[in-house]
Amino acid sequence: MSGETNISRLINEMSPVLNQREYVFSTVQNLDRIDRKDTICEFKEKEGTTIVISRNKADELKLPYEYVASWITLKIHSSLEAVGLTAVFSTALAKNDISCNVIAGYYHDHIFVDTKDSEKAMLVLTALSDKSE
């Protein structure tokens, strides 16, 4: 499966789902003490490796973090070559003063928003999907 590229269908069928728990972004120099099955994702940068991990696990490992997020998954299988989906939902969230951090997986787009904004973000995303019908 290569995923959906039609922007109307992507928006209409994105079906946002709020995952349980709180998540944090932390940066580490060494991943040796991190069990890779505990990380949601990781990205190597010159300054260190950024990991997304549950807040509980970060606290257990005494990892530093500043941003506590809720994780929303768009259930539509979006193509990595799809044009415009991120722009559409990030603009809608921005118009509602909601910051978002987006990670594209092979099958789905994942949106991390401040935990205080999670319910509002779900309303915005659901309304956006409903409007496109």
Backbone as XML, in Angstrom:
<?xml version="1.0"?>
<chain id="A" units="angstrom">
  <residue number="1" name="MET">
    <atom name="N" x="0.834" y="-1.191" z="0.000"/>
    <atom name="CA" x="0.000" y="0.000" z="0.000"/>
    <atom name="C" x="0.871" y="1.243" z="0.000"/>
  </residue>
  <residue number="2" name="SER">
    <atom name="N" x="0.595" y="2.155" z="-0.892"/>
    <atom name="CA" x="1.400" y="3.360" z="-0.979"/>
    <atom name="C" x="0.784" y="4.536" z="-0.237"/>
  </residue>
  <residue number="3" name="GLY">
    <atom name="N" x="-0.460" y="4.446" z="0.184"/>
    <atom name="CA" x="-1.087" y="5.523" z="0.938"/>
    <atom name="C" x="-1.843" y="6.491" z="0.057"/>
  </residue>
  <residue number="4" name="GLU">
    <atom name="N" x="-2.693" y="7.263" z="0.705"/>
    <atom name="CA" x="-3.568" y="8.218" z="0.025"/>
    <atom name="C" x="-2.821" y="9.506" z="-0.295"/>
  </residue>
  <residue number="5" name="THR">
    <atom name="N" x="-3.068" y="10.068" z="-1.487"/>
    <atom name="CA" x="-2.466" y="11.347" z="-1.873"/>
    <atom name="C" x="-3.513" y="12.430" z="-2.129"/>
  </residue>
  <residue number="6" name="ASN">
    <atom name="N" x="-4.782" y="12.058" z="-2.302"/>
    <atom name="CA" x="-5.830" y="13.031" z="-2.596"/>
    <atom name="C" x="-6.118" y="13.860" z="-1.352"/>
  </residue>
  <residue number="7" name="ILE">
    <atom name="N" x="-5.868" y="15.176" z="-1.434"/>
    <atom name="CA" x="-5.977" y="16.036" z="-0.250"/>
    <atom name="C" x="-7.390" y="16.062" z="0.328"/>
  </residue>
  <residue number="8" name="SER">
    <atom name="N" x="-8.400" y="16.068" z="-0.522"/>
    <atom name="CA" x="-9.782" y="16.077" z="-0.013"/>
    <atom name="C" x="-10.079" y="14.821" z="0.779"/>
  </residue>
  <residue number="9" name="ARG">
    <atom name="N" x="-9.668" y="13.689" z="0.244"/>
    <atom name="CA" x="-9.896" y="12.420" z="0.943"/>
    <atom name="C" x="-9.069" y="12.359" z="2.233"/>
  </residue>
  <residue number="10" name="LEU">
    <atom name="N" x="-7.836" y="12.849" z="2.182"/>
    <atom name="CA" x="-6.979" y="12.846" z="3.374"/>
    <atom name="C" x="-7.622" y="13.620" z="4.516"/>
  </residue>
  <residue number="11" name="ILE">
    <atom name="N" x="-8.146" y="14.795" z="4.203"/>
    <atom name="CA" x="-8.765" y="15.626" z="5.238"/>
    <atom name="C" x="-10.077" y="15.002" z="5.708"/>
  </residue>
  <residue number="12" name="ASN">
    <atom name="N" x="-10.886" y="14.573" z="4.759"/>
    <atom name="CA" x="-12.191" y="14.006" z="5.082"/>
    <atom name="C" x="-12.081" y="12.748" z="5.938"/>
  </residue>
  <residue number="13" name="GLU">
    <atom name="N" x="-11.086" y="11.931" z="5.673"/>
    <atom name="CA" x="-10.967" y="10.626" z="6.340"/>
    <atom name="C" x="-9.822" y="10.562" z="7.336"/>
  </residue>
  <residue number="14" name="MET">
    <atom name="N" x="-9.307" y="11.715" z="7.788"/>
    <atom name="CA" x="-8.139" y="11.659" z="8.677"/>
    <atom name="C" x="-8.439" y="11.023" z="10.035"/>
  </residue>
  <residue number="15" name="SER">
    <atom name="N" x="-9.647" y="11.086" z="10.523"/>
    <atom name="CA" x="-10.071" y="10.403" z="11.757"/>
    <atom name="C" x="-9.050" y="10.512" z="12.891"/>
  </residue>
  <residue number="16" name="PRO">
    <atom name="N" x="-8.897" y="11.697" z="13.473"/>
    <atom name="CA" x="-7.917" y="11.851" z="14.553"/>
    <atom name="C" x="-8.279" y="11.031" z="15.791"/>
  </residue>
  <residue number="17" name="VAL">
    <atom name="N" x="-7.266" y="10.429" z="16.391"/>
    <atom name="CA" x="-7.438" y="9.638" z="17.613"/>
    <atom name="C" x="-6.425" y="10.138" z="18.640"/>
  </residue>
  <residue number="18" name="LEU">
    <atom name="N" x="-6.918" y="10.451" z="19.833"/>
    <atom name="CA" x="-6.052" y="10.905" z="20.917"/>
    <atom name="C" x="-5.533" y="9.681" z="21.665"/>
  </residue>
  <residue number="19" name="ASN">
    <atom name="N" x="-4.219" y="9.507" z="21.632"/>
    <atom name="CA" x="-3.592" y="8.397" z="22.357"/>
    <atom name="C" x="-3.564" y="8.726" z="23.849"/>
  </residue>
  <residue number="20" name="GLN">
    <atom name="N" x="-3.594" y="7.705" z="24.657"/>
    <atom name="CA" x="-3.565" y="7.890" z="26.102"/>
    <atom name="C" x="-2.152" y="8.230" z="26.557"/>
  </residue>
  <residue number="21" name="ARG">
    <atom name="N" x="-2.018" y="8.796" z="27.711"/>
    <atom name="CA" x="-0.768" y="9.162" z="28.371"/>
    <atom name="C" x="-0.242" y="10.506" z="27.904"/>
  </residue>
  <residue number="22" name="GLU">
    <atom name="N" x="0.785" y="10.950" z="28.594"/>
    <atom name="CA" x="1.493" y="12.177" z="28.253"/>
    <atom name="C" x="2.861" y="11.785" z="27.708"/>
  </residue>
  <residue number="23" name="TYR">
    <atom name="N" x="3.356" y="12.601" z="26.790"/>
    <atom name="CA" x="4.626" y="12.312" z="26.129"/>
    <atom name="C" x="5.526" y="13.525" z="26.217"/>
  </residue>
  <residue number="24" name="VAL">
    <atom name="N" x="6.830" y="13.285" z="26.161"/>
    <atom name="CA" x="7.800" y="14.376" z="26.222"/>
    <atom name="C" x="8.849" y="14.190" z="25.130"/>
  </residue>
  <residue number="25" name="PHE">
    <atom name="N" x="9.460" y="15.319" z="24.777"/>
    <atom name="CA" x="10.601" y="15.331" z="23.875"/>
    <atom name="C" x="11.817" y="15.560" z="24.770"/>
  </residue>
  <residue number="26" name="SER">
    <atom name="N" x="12.805" y="14.697" z="24.652"/>
    <atom name="CA" x="14.023" y="14.852" z="25.427"/>
    <atom name="C" x="15.203" y="14.669" z="24.479"/>
  </residue>
  <residue number="27" name="THR">
    <atom name="N" x="16.348" y="15.187" z="24.853"/>
    <atom name="CA" x="17.538" y="14.965" z="24.042"/>
    <atom name="C" x="18.577" y="14.250" z="24.899"/>
  </residue>
  <residue number="28" name="VAL">
    <atom name="N" x="19.210" y="13.275" z="24.287"/>
    <atom name="CA" x="20.227" y="12.487" z="24.985"/>
    <atom name="C" x="21.468" y="12.382" z="24.103"/>
  </residue>
  <residue number="29" name="GLN">
    <atom name="N" x="22.591" y="12.234" z="24.737"/>
    <atom name="CA" x="23.843" y="12.048" z="23.991"/>
    <atom name="C" x="24.091" y="10.575" z="23.691"/>
  </residue>
  <residue number="30" name="ASN">
    <atom name="N" x="23.518" y="9.721" z="24.545"/>
    <atom name="CA" x="23.790" y="8.293" z="24.432"/>
    <atom name="C" x="22.491" y="7.525" z="24.664"/>
  </residue>
  <residue number="31" name="LEU">
    <atom name="N" x="22.186" y="6.609" z="23.793"/>
    <atom name="CA" x="20.951" y="5.822" z="23.908"/>
    <atom name="C" x="21.142" y="4.503" z="24.656"/>
  </residue>
  <residue number="32" name="ASP">
    <atom name="N" x="22.334" y="4.255" z="25.190"/>
    <atom name="CA" x="22.636" y="2.963" z="25.809"/>
    <atom name="C" x="21.698" y="2.599" z="26.957"/>
  </residue>
  <residue number="33" name="ARG">
    <atom name="N" x="21.275" y="3.573" z="27.732"/>
    <atom name="CA" x="20.410" y="3.252" z="28.878"/>
    <atom name="C" x="18.921" y="3.364" z="28.562"/>
  </residue>
  <residue number="34" name="ILE">
    <atom name="N" x="18.601" y="3.630" z="27.296"/>
    <atom name="CA" x="17.212" y="3.749" z="26.857"/>
    <atom name="C" x="16.823" y="2.470" z="26.126"/>
  </residue>
  <residue number="35" name="ASP">
    <atom name="N" x="15.798" y="1.802" z="26.610"/>
    <atom name="CA" x="15.282" y="0.628" z="25.908"/>
    <atom name="C" x="14.520" y="1.129" z="24.690"/>
  </residue>
  <residue number="36" name="ARG">
    <atom name="N" x="14.953" y="0.748" z="23.504"/>
    <atom name="CA" x="14.370" y="1.276" z="22.268"/>
    <atom name="C" x="12.880" y="0.977" z="22.149"/>
  </residue>
  <residue number="37" name="LYS">
    <atom name="N" x="12.379" y="-0.046" z="22.809"/>
    <atom name="CA" x="10.936" y="-0.309" z="22.748"/>
    <atom name="C" x="10.143" y="0.711" z="23.559"/>
  </residue>
  <residue number="38" name="ASP">
    <atom name="N" x="10.814" y="1.521" z="24.378"/>
    <atom name="CA" x="10.141" y="2.563" z="25.149"/>
    <atom name="C" x="10.016" y="3.880" z="24.381"/>
  </residue>
  <residue number="39" name="THR">
    <atom name="N" x="10.802" y="4.064" z="23.333"/>
    <atom name="CA" x="10.738" y="5.324" z="22.592"/>
    <atom name="C" x="9.647" y="5.250" z="21.526"/>
  </residue>
  <residue number="40" name="ILE">
    <atom name="N" x="8.981" y="6.368" z="21.324"/>
    <atom name="CA" x="7.994" y="6.480" z="20.254"/>
    <atom name="C" x="8.746" y="6.717" z="18.954"/>
  </residue>
  <residue number="41" name="CYS">
    <atom name="N" x="9.736" y="7.589" z="19.011"/>
    <atom name="CA" x="10.597" y="7.835" z="17.856"/>
    <atom name="C" x="11.868" y="8.513" z="18.334"/>
  </residue>
  <residue number="42" name="GLU">
    <atom name="N" x="12.819" y="8.601" z="17.438"/>
    <atom name="CA" x="14.073" y="9.278" z="17.739"/>
    <atom name="C" x="14.603" y="9.918" z="16.466"/>
  </residue>
  <residue number="43" name="PHE">
    <atom name="N" x="15.302" y="11.014" z="16.652"/>
    <atom name="CA" x="15.865" y="11.732" z="15.519"/>
    <atom name="C" x="17.256" y="12.232" z="15.903"/>
  </residue>
  <residue number="44" name="LYS">
    <atom name="N" x="18.247" y="11.836" z="15.120"/>
    <atom name="CA" x="19.626" y="12.241" z="15.408"/>
    <atom name="C" x="19.870" y="13.648" z="14.882"/>
  </residue>
  <residue number="45" name="GLU">
    <atom name="N" x="20.354" y="14.503" z="15.781"/>
    <atom name="CA" x="20.754" y="15.854" z="15.423"/>
    <atom name="C" x="22.205" y="16.034" z="15.852"/>
  </residue>
  <residue number="46" name="LYS">
    <atom name="N" x="22.848" y="17.054" z="15.338"/>
    <atom name="CA" x="24.246" y="17.308" z="15.669"/>
    <atom name="C" x="24.440" y="17.441" z="17.184"/>
  </residue>
  <residue number="47" name="GLU">
    <atom name="N" x="23.459" y="18.072" z="17.858"/>
    <atom name="CA" x="23.592" y="18.351" z="19.291"/>
    <atom name="C" x="23.261" y="17.150" z="20.183"/>
  </residue>
  <residue number="48" name="GLY">
    <atom name="N" x="22.600" y="16.154" z="19.650"/>
    <atom name="CA" x="22.200" y="14.984" z="20.428"/>
    <atom name="C" x="21.055" y="14.280" z="19.726"/>
  </residue>
  <residue number="49" name="THR">
    <atom name="N" x="20.561" y="13.214" z="20.321"/>
    <atom name="CA" x="19.438" y="12.486" z="19.745"/>
    <atom name="C" x="18.165" y="12.886" z="20.478"/>
  </residue>
  <residue number="50" name="THR">
    <atom name="N" x="17.203" y="13.410" z="19.717"/>
    <atom name="CA" x="15.900" y="13.746" z="20.282"/>
    <atom name="C" x="15.073" y="12.478" z="20.332"/>
  </residue>
  <residue number="51" name="ILE">
    <atom name="N" x="14.470" y="12.215" z="21.477"/>
    <atom name="CA" x="13.564" y="11.070" z="21.595"/>
    <atom name="C" x="12.200" y="11.570" z="22.068"/>
  </residue>
  <residue number="52" name="VAL">
    <atom name="N" x="11.176" y="10.881" z="21.615"/>
    <atom name="CA" x="9.829" y="11.090" z="22.137"/>
    <atom name="C" x="9.522" y="9.843" z="22.944"/>
  </residue>
  <residue number="53" name="ILE">
    <atom name="N" x="9.102" y="10.055" z="24.175"/>
    <atom name="CA" x="8.926" y="8.953" z="25.118"/>
    <atom name="C" x="7.806" y="9.329" z="26.095"/>
  </residue>
  <residue number="54" name="SER">
    <atom name="N" x="7.192" y="8.344" z="26.703"/>
    <atom name="CA" x="6.135" y="8.663" z="27.664"/>
    <atom name="C" x="6.738" y="9.453" z="28.832"/>
  </residue>
  <residue number="55" name="ARG">
    <atom name="N" x="5.945" y="10.344" z="29.367"/>
    <atom name="CA" x="6.410" y="11.161" z="30.487"/>
    <atom name="C" x="6.798" y="10.278" z="31.675"/>
  </residue>
  <residue number="56" name="ASN">
    <atom name="N" x="6.011" y="9.250" z="31.934"/>
    <atom name="CA" x="6.318" y="8.350" z="33.055"/>
    <atom name="C" x="7.687" y="7.698" z="32.893"/>
  </residue>
  <residue number="57" name="LYS">
    <atom name="N" x="7.987" y="7.238" z="31.682"/>
    <atom name="CA" x="9.274" y="6.582" z="31.434"/>
    <atom name="C" x="10.406" y="7.606" z="31.534"/>
  </residue>
  <residue number="58" name="ALA">
    <atom name="N" x="10.185" y="8.816" z="31.019"/>
    <atom name="CA" x="11.209" y="9.865" z="31.117"/>
    <atom name="C" x="11.507" y="10.189" z="32.581"/>
  </residue>
  <residue number="59" name="ASP">
    <atom name="N" x="10.452" y="10.281" z="33.390"/>
    <atom name="CA" x="10.648" y="10.546" z="34.819"/>
    <atom name="C" x="11.406" y="9.402" z="35.487"/>
  </residue>
  <residue number="60" name="GLU">
    <atom name="N" x="11.038" y="8.178" z="35.137"/>
    <atom name="CA" x="11.714" y="7.002" z="35.691"/>
    <atom name="C" x="13.205" y="7.016" z="35.346"/>
  </residue>
  <residue number="61" name="LEU">
    <atom name="N" x="13.532" y="7.436" z="34.122"/>
    <atom name="CA" x="14.925" y="7.473" z="33.669"/>
    <atom name="C" x="15.629" y="8.788" z="34.017"/>
  </residue>
  <residue number="62" name="LYS">
    <atom name="N" x="14.879" y="9.702" z="34.658"/>
    <atom name="CA" x="15.402" y="11.025" z="35.023"/>
    <atom name="C" x="15.929" y="11.789" z="33.799"/>
  </residue>
  <residue number="63" name="LEU">
    <atom name="N" x="15.151" y="11.729" z="32.719"/>
    <atom name="CA" x="15.507" y="12.451" z="31.499"/>
    <atom name="C" x="15.003" y="13.891" z="31.585"/>
  </residue>
  <residue number="64" name="PRO">
    <atom name="N" x="15.757" y="14.833" z="31.079"/>
    <atom name="CA" x="15.300" y="16.226" z="31.087"/>
    <atom name="C" x="14.268" y="16.469" z="29.980"/>
  </residue>
  <residue number="65" name="TYR">
    <atom name="N" x="13.293" y="17.301" z="30.279"/>
    <atom name="CA" x="12.313" y="17.718" z="29.264"/>
    <atom name="C" x="11.651" y="19.002" z="29.732"/>
  </residue>
  <residue number="66" name="GLU">
    <atom name="N" x="11.083" y="19.722" z="28.780"/>
    <atom name="CA" x="10.380" y="20.958" z="29.091"/>
    <atom name="C" x="8.946" y="20.928" z="28.600"/>
  </residue>
  <residue number="67" name="TYR">
    <atom name="N" x="8.697" y="20.177" z="27.563"/>
    <atom name="CA" x="7.420" y="20.192" z="26.859"/>
    <atom name="C" x="6.681" y="18.878" z="27.103"/>
  </residue>
  <residue number="68" name="VAL">
    <atom name="N" x="5.463" y="18.975" z="27.640"/>
    <atom name="CA" x="4.638" y="17.789" z="27.878"/>
    <atom name="C" x="3.506" y="17.816" z="26.860"/>
  </residue>
  <residue number="69" name="ALA">
    <atom name="N" x="3.393" y="16.734" z="26.103"/>
    <atom name="CA" x="2.482" y="16.719" z="24.963"/>
    <atom name="C" x="1.483" y="15.575" z="25.014"/>
  </residue>
  <residue number="70" name="SER">
    <atom name="N" x="0.401" y="15.797" z="24.281"/>
    <atom name="CA" x="-0.547" y="14.734" z="23.967"/>
    <atom name="C" x="-0.271" y="14.322" z="22.526"/>
  </residue>
  <residue number="71" name="TRP">
    <atom name="N" x="-0.522" y="13.053" z="22.226"/>
    <atom name="CA" x="-0.210" y="12.493" z="20.918"/>
    <atom name="C" x="-1.508" y="12.164" z="20.196"/>
  </residue>
  <residue number="72" name="ILE">
    <atom name="N" x="-1.692" y="12.777" z="19.033"/>
    <atom name="CA" x="-2.863" y="12.528" z="18.198"/>
    <atom name="C" x="-2.398" y="11.824" z="16.923"/>
  </residue>
  <residue number="73" name="THR">
    <atom name="N" x="-3.039" y="10.729" z="16.587"/>
    <atom name="CA" x="-2.730" y="9.998" z="15.356"/>
    <atom name="C" x="-3.860" y="10.199" z="14.355"/>
  </residue>
  <residue number="74" name="LEU">
    <atom name="N" x="-3.502" y="10.540" z="13.128"/>
    <atom name="CA" x="-4.489" y="10.601" z="12.048"/>
    <atom name="C" x="-4.556" y="9.200" z="11.453"/>
  </residue>
  <residue number="75" name="LYS">
    <atom name="N" x="-5.727" y="8.602" z="11.499"/>
    <atom name="CA" x="-5.862" y="7.186" z="11.150"/>
    <atom name="C" x="-5.806" y="6.890" z="9.650"/>
  </residue>
  <residue number="76" name="ILE">
    <atom name="N" x="-5.940" y="7.904" z="8.803"/>
    <atom name="CA" x="-5.854" y="7.641" z="7.367"/>
    <atom name="C" x="-4.412" y="7.285" z="7.000"/>
  </residue>
  <residue number="77" name="HIS">
    <atom name="N" x="-4.266" y="6.314" z="6.113"/>
    <atom name="CA" x="-2.929" y="5.955" z="5.629"/>
    <atom name="C" x="-2.524" y="6.965" z="4.567"/>
  </residue>
  <residue number="78" name="SER">
    <atom name="N" x="-1.772" y="7.948" z="4.994"/>
    <atom name="CA" x="-1.341" y="9.015" z="4.088"/>
    <atom name="C" x="-0.025" y="8.634" z="3.421"/>
  </residue>
  <residue number="79" name="SER">
    <atom name="N" x="0.083" y="8.982" z="2.161"/>
    <atom name="CA" x="1.325" y="8.760" z="1.428"/>
    <atom name="C" x="2.373" y="9.750" z="1.904"/>
  </residue>
  <residue number="80" name="LEU">
    <atom name="N" x="3.617" y="9.324" z="1.930"/>
    <atom name="CA" x="4.706" y="10.250" z="2.253"/>
    <atom name="C" x="4.863" y="11.294" z="1.148"/>
  </residue>
  <residue number="81" name="GLU">
    <atom name="N" x="4.284" y="11.044" z="-0.003"/>
    <atom name="CA" x="4.347" y="11.990" z="-1.120"/>
    <atom name="C" x="3.122" y="12.905" z="-1.197"/>
  </residue>
  <residue number="82" name="ALA">
    <atom name="N" x="2.178" y="12.748" z="-0.275"/>
    <atom name="CA" x="0.980" y="13.588" z="-0.279"/>
    <atom name="C" x="1.375" y="15.042" z="-0.049"/>
  </residue>
  <residue number="83" name="VAL">
    <atom name="N" x="0.709" y="15.944" z="-0.757"/>
    <atom name="CA" x="1.021" y="17.369" z="-0.667"/>
    <atom name="C" x="-0.122" y="18.110" z="0.019"/>
  </residue>
  <residue number="84" name="GLY">
    <atom name="N" x="0.185" y="18.832" z="1.086"/>
    <atom name="CA" x="-0.760" y="19.757" z="1.678"/>
    <atom name="C" x="-1.430" y="19.365" z="2.973"/>
  </residue>
  <residue number="85" name="LEU">
    <atom name="N" x="-1.422" y="18.097" z="3.345"/>
    <atom name="CA" x="-2.138" y="17.687" z="4.554"/>
    <atom name="C" x="-1.591" y="18.394" z="5.793"/>
  </residue>
  <residue number="86" name="THR">
    <atom name="N" x="-0.290" y="18.361" z="5.971"/>
    <atom name="CA" x="0.305" y="19.009" z="7.142"/>
    <atom name="C" x="-0.014" y="20.497" z="7.161"/>
  </residue>
  <residue number="87" name="ALA">
    <atom name="N" x="0.057" y="21.132" z="6.018"/>
    <atom name="CA" x="-0.242" y="22.567" z="5.933"/>
    <atom name="C" x="-1.680" y="22.858" z="6.341"/>
  </residue>
  <residue number="88" name="VAL">
    <atom name="N" x="-2.612" y="22.008" z="5.904"/>
    <atom name="CA" x="-4.024" y="22.239" z="6.212"/>
    <atom name="C" x="-4.282" y="22.106" z="7.709"/>
  </residue>
  <residue number="89" name="PHE">
    <atom name="N" x="-3.855" y="20.999" z="8.325"/>
    <atom name="CA" x="-4.192" y="20.842" z="9.742"/>
    <atom name="C" x="-3.351" y="21.730" z="10.645"/>
  </residue>
  <residue number="90" name="SER">
    <atom name="N" x="-2.102" y="22.010" z="10.272"/>
    <atom name="CA" x="-1.294" y="22.888" z="11.123"/>
    <atom name="C" x="-1.804" y="24.328" z="11.065"/>
  </residue>
  <residue number="91" name="THR">
    <atom name="N" x="-2.316" y="24.747" z="9.907"/>
    <atom name="CA" x="-2.914" y="26.077" z="9.790"/>
    <atom name="C" x="-4.182" y="26.170" z="10.637"/>
  </residue>
  <residue number="92" name="ALA">
    <atom name="N" x="-5.013" y="25.141" z="10.586"/>
    <atom name="CA" x="-6.240" y="25.139" z="11.395"/>
    <atom name="C" x="-5.903" y="25.183" z="12.881"/>
  </residue>
  <residue number="93" name="LEU">
    <atom name="N" x="-4.902" y="24.433" z="13.304"/>
    <atom name="CA" x="-4.494" y="24.450" z="14.715"/>
    <atom name="C" x="-3.912" y="25.818" z="15.079"/>
  </residue>
  <residue number="94" name="ALA">
    <atom name="N" x="-3.080" y="26.374" z="14.208"/>
    <atom name="CA" x="-2.476" y="27.689" z="14.477"/>
    <atom name="C" x="-3.537" y="28.772" z="14.615"/>
  </residue>
  <residue number="95" name="LYS">
    <atom name="N" x="-4.584" y="28.719" z="13.805"/>
    <atom name="CA" x="-5.672" y="29.699" z="13.904"/>
    <atom name="C" x="-6.377" y="29.624" z="15.252"/>
  </residue>
  <residue number="96" name="ASN">
    <atom name="N" x="-6.197" y="28.507" z="15.942"/>
    <atom name="CA" x="-6.779" y="28.320" z="17.267"/>
    <atom name="C" x="-5.721" y="28.381" z="18.366"/>
  </residue>
  <residue number="97" name="ASP">
    <atom name="N" x="-4.578" y="28.994" z="18.036"/>
    <atom name="CA" x="-3.464" y="29.171" z="18.985"/>
    <atom name="C" x="-2.958" y="27.856" z="19.571"/>
  </residue>
  <residue number="98" name="ILE">
    <atom name="N" x="-2.902" y="26.817" z="18.734"/>
    <atom name="CA" x="-2.406" y="25.515" z="19.173"/>
    <atom name="C" x="-1.125" y="25.207" z="18.409"/>
  </residue>
  <residue number="99" name="SER">
    <atom name="N" x="-0.047" y="25.074" z="19.134"/>
    <atom name="CA" x="1.227" y="24.669" z="18.558"/>
    <atom name="C" x="1.179" y="23.167" z="18.272"/>
  </residue>
  <residue number="100" name="CYS">
    <atom name="N" x="1.802" y="22.749" z="17.171"/>
    <atom name="CA" x="1.852" y="21.312" z="16.908"/>
    <atom name="C" x="3.224" y="20.907" z="16.405"/>
  </residue>
  <residue number="101" name="ASN">
    <atom name="N" x="3.626" y="19.725" z="16.773"/>
    <atom name="CA" x="4.852" y="19.110" z="16.303"/>
    <atom name="C" x="4.430" y="17.848" z="15.575"/>
  </residue>
  <residue number="102" name="VAL">
    <atom name="N" x="4.815" y="17.741" z="14.312"/>
    <atom name="CA" x="4.308" y="16.676" z="13.446"/>
    <atom name="C" x="5.419" y="15.695" z="13.117"/>
  </residue>
  <residue number="103" name="ILE">
    <atom name="N" x="5.077" y="14.425" z="13.208"/>
    <atom name="CA" x="5.989" y="13.359" z="12.803"/>
    <atom name="C" x="5.235" y="12.473" z="11.824"/>
  </residue>
  <residue number="104" name="ALA">
    <atom name="N" x="5.803" y="12.307" z="10.648"/>
    <atom name="CA" x="5.176" y="11.449" z="9.646"/>
    <atom name="C" x="5.775" y="10.057" z="9.747"/>
  </residue>
  <residue number="105" name="GLY">
    <atom name="N" x="4.897" y="9.083" z="9.991"/>
    <atom name="CA" x="5.304" y="7.699" z="9.917"/>
    <atom name="C" x="4.986" y="7.176" z="8.528"/>
  </residue>
  <residue number="106" name="TYR">
    <atom name="N" x="5.354" y="5.955" z="8.242"/>
    <atom name="CA" x="5.079" y="5.378" z="6.925"/>
    <atom name="C" x="3.581" y="5.323" z="6.643"/>
  </residue>
  <residue number="107" name="TYR">
    <atom name="N" x="2.797" y="4.991" z="7.673"/>
    <atom name="CA" x="1.353" y="4.831" z="7.480"/>
    <atom name="C" x="0.532" y="6.047" z="7.894"/>
  </residue>
  <residue number="108" name="HIS">
    <atom name="N" x="0.946" y="6.730" z="8.951"/>
    <atom name="CA" x="0.100" y="7.774" z="9.529"/>
    <atom name="C" x="0.910" y="9.016" z="9.898"/>
  </residue>
  <residue number="109" name="ASP">
    <atom name="N" x="0.191" y="10.131" z="10.001"/>
    <atom name="CA" x="0.773" y="11.356" z="10.539"/>
    <atom name="C" x="0.448" y="11.409" z="12.029"/>
  </residue>
  <residue number="110" name="HIS">
    <atom name="N" x="1.407" y="11.882" z="12.803"/>
    <atom name="CA" x="1.272" y="11.951" z="14.256"/>
    <atom name="C" x="1.513" y="13.390" z="14.678"/>
  </residue>
  <residue number="111" name="ILE">
    <atom name="N" x="0.604" y="13.900" z="15.483"/>
    <atom name="CA" x="0.643" y="15.298" z="15.892"/>
    <atom name="C" x="0.793" y="15.351" z="17.408"/>
  </residue>
  <residue number="112" name="PHE">
    <atom name="N" x="1.782" y="16.088" z="17.871"/>
    <atom name="CA" x="1.987" y="16.281" z="19.300"/>
    <atom name="C" x="1.612" y="17.716" z="19.639"/>
  </residue>
  <residue number="113" name="VAL">
    <atom name="N" x="0.685" y="17.879" z="20.578"/>
    <atom name="CA" x="0.233" y="19.198" z="21.020"/>
    <atom name="C" x="0.400" y="19.279" z="22.533"/>
  </residue>
  <residue number="114" name="ASP">
    <atom name="N" x="0.532" y="20.492" z="23.026"/>
    <atom name="CA" x="0.619" y="20.683" z="24.473"/>
    <atom name="C" x="-0.594" y="20.013" z="25.127"/>
  </residue>
  <residue number="115" name="THR">
    <atom name="N" x="-0.377" y="19.333" z="26.237"/>
    <atom name="CA" x="-1.474" y="18.602" z="26.882"/>
    <atom name="C" x="-2.661" y="19.493" z="27.200"/>
  </residue>
  <residue number="116" name="LYS">
    <atom name="N" x="-2.410" y="20.760" z="27.527"/>
    <atom name="CA" x="-3.526" y="21.665" z="27.842"/>
    <atom name="C" x="-4.398" y="21.929" z="26.615"/>
  </residue>
  <residue number="117" name="ASP">
    <atom name="N" x="-3.877" y="21.662" z="25.430"/>
    <atom name="CA" x="-4.612" y="21.921" z="24.191"/>
    <atom name="C" x="-5.184" y="20.669" z="23.540"/>
  </residue>
  <residue number="118" name="SER">
    <atom name="N" x="-5.049" y="19.528" z="24.164"/>
    <atom name="CA" x="-5.417" y="18.277" z="23.481"/>
    <atom name="C" x="-6.896" y="18.192" z="23.117"/>
  </residue>
  <residue number="119" name="GLU">
    <atom name="N" x="-7.765" y="18.546" z="24.037"/>
    <atom name="CA" x="-9.202" y="18.465" z="23.733"/>
    <atom name="C" x="-9.590" y="19.466" z="22.646"/>
  </residue>
  <residue number="120" name="LYS">
    <atom name="N" x="-9.067" y="20.676" z="22.749"/>
    <atom name="CA" x="-9.341" y="21.702" z="21.750"/>
    <atom name="C" x="-8.802" y="21.267" z="20.379"/>
  </residue>
  <residue number="121" name="ALA">
    <atom name="N" x="-7.615" y="20.690" z="20.354"/>
    <atom name="CA" x="-7.026" y="20.212" z="19.091"/>
    <atom name="C" x="-7.897" y="19.134" z="18.461"/>
  </residue>
  <residue number="122" name="MET">
    <atom name="N" x="-8.408" y="18.233" z="19.271"/>
    <atom name="CA" x="-9.286" y="17.189" z="18.735"/>
    <atom name="C" x="-10.549" y="17.804" z="18.136"/>
  </residue>
  <residue number="123" name="LEU">
    <atom name="N" x="-11.105" y="18.812" z="18.795"/>
    <atom name="CA" x="-12.292" y="19.492" z="18.262"/>
    <atom name="C" x="-11.981" y="20.176" z="16.927"/>
  </residue>
  <residue number="124" name="VAL">
    <atom name="N" x="-10.841" y="20.849" z="16.854"/>
    <atom name="CA" x="-10.440" y="21.542" z="15.627"/>
    <atom name="C" x="-10.243" y="20.546" z="14.491"/>
  </residue>
  <residue number="125" name="LEU">
    <atom name="N" x="-9.533" y="19.457" z="14.759"/>
    <atom name="CA" x="-9.255" y="18.456" z="13.720"/>
    <atom name="C" x="-10.532" y="17.755" z="13.264"/>
  </residue>
  <residue number="126" name="THR">
    <atom name="N" x="-11.400" y="17.440" z="14.215"/>
    <atom name="CA" x="-12.666" y="16.793" z="13.865"/>
    <atom name="C" x="-13.540" y="17.727" z="13.038"/>
  </residue>
  <residue number="127" name="ALA">
    <atom name="N" x="-13.607" y="18.996" z="13.437"/>
    <atom name="CA" x="-14.381" y="19.985" z="12.688"/>
    <atom name="C" x="-13.811" y="20.176" z="11.288"/>
  </residue>
  <residue number="128" name="LEU">
    <atom name="N" x="-12.502" y="20.179" z="11.166"/>
    <atom name="CA" x="-11.855" y="20.318" z="9.857"/>
    <atom name="C" x="-12.238" y="19.157" z="8.950"/>
  </residue>
  <residue number="129" name="SER">
    <atom name="N" x="-12.222" y="17.973" z="9.505"/>
    <atom name="CA" x="-12.606" y="16.777" z="8.752"/>
    <atom name="C" x="-14.072" y="16.830" z="8.348"/>
  </residue>
  <residue number="130" name="ASP">
    <atom name="N" x="-14.923" y="17.274" z="9.269"/>
    <atom name="CA" x="-16.359" y="17.371" z="8.995"/>
    <atom name="C" x="-16.660" y="18.416" z="7.917"/>
  </residue>
  <residue number="131" name="LYS">
    <atom name="N" x="-15.888" y="19.530" z="7.916"/>
    <atom name="CA" x="-16.091" y="20.608" z="6.950"/>
    <atom name="C" x="-15.785" y="20.166" z="5.525"/>
  </residue>
  <residue number="132" name="SER">
    <atom name="N" x="-14.864" y="19.216" z="5.391"/>
    <atom name="CA" x="-14.415" y="18.841" z="4.047"/>
    <atom name="C" x="-15.394" y="17.891" z="3.361"/>
  </residue>
  <residue number="133" name="GLU">
    <atom name="N" x="-16.392" y="17.396" z="4.105"/>
    <atom name="CA" x="-17.338" y="16.448" z="3.520"/>
    <atom name="C" x="-18.251" y="17.126" z="2.522"/>
  </residue>
</chain>
